[in-house]
Amino acid sequence: MEQIYLAGGCLWGVQEFMRHLPGVVSTEAGRANGTNNTTVGDYDGYAECVKLEFEPSQVSVTQLMGYLFEIIDPYSVNQQGEDIGEKYRTGVYSKQQSHLEQAQAYIDARADKDQIAVEVGPLINYVKSDEEHQDRLTRFPNDYCHIPLDLLHKYRNSQ
């Protein structure tokens, strides 16, 4: 298993979408790359994200990038849907340099690469979200989500 951290705006929808993808073994809602070593509730500079454990023989980082780009506006800075602020920025973070190289190569291969606002960088720090935020859209399917419902449920029944 390998781990990668994907930020795509509000973490509820990103987690719900990603947990149904082929090759994704588990997901965890959290926050990454803040400006401090946080205690619970002090998330200064952190991006809402989802920690993915995935089986690389079943899904590649390049494929995960394609999935992420299905559910985000890659040109938007610090905003996805109605969610506005630094914590809603988009990003790809990992402790493995090969993951970051693959993510950057995905972006660099796009004709619109100069307009893309998705961060790609090493995971500096990570904090797991509280239980209220874990699998929230599974428990409360009518909560707000910036991801359109058709995309949110696109892979749900394909496993």
Residue, then its C-alpha position, 0 to 999 in steps of 0.5 A: m500500500e502507498q499513501i497520498y494526500l489530495a486536497g480538493g476543497c471541502l474534504w467531505g465530498v473528496q472523501e466520499f468520491m475517492r473512497h469508491l475508486p478502484g484501487v483505493v483501499s481506505t480514506e481518511a479526512g484530515r488537513a495537510n501542510g499547515t503553518n504550525n504543528t497544530t493542536v486540535g482546532d488550530y488549523d492555521g494554513y492547513a488545506e482540507c484533504v483526504k489521506l488515501e491508501f491505495e494499491p499502486s498495482q490497481v491505480s496509479v498516481t496519474q489515474l488519481m490525478g485524473y480522478l481529482f481533476e474530475i471533481i475540482d476546478p483546477y484553475s481556482v485559487n483558494q476556492q471550490g464551489e461556495d467554499i472560499g479560503e486558504k483551507y479550500r485550496t487544491g493540492v497533492y502532497s506525499k512523502q514519496q518523491s515519485h508521487l510528486e513527480q507523477a503528479q507534476a508530470y500529469i499537470d505538465a502534460r496538459a495544454d492548460k498547465d500554466q493556468i493550473a492552481v493545484e499545489v504539488g509538494p511534499l507532505i510537511n504535516y498532517v492532522k486527522s480530522d475528528e470523527e464528525h468529519q470522517d465519512r460525513l457524506t456517507r452518514f449525512p448524504n444531504d449535507y452541502c458538497h461542492i461536487p455535483l451529485d452525478l460526479l459524487h456518485k459516479y464510481r459508487n456502484s462500480q466496485 
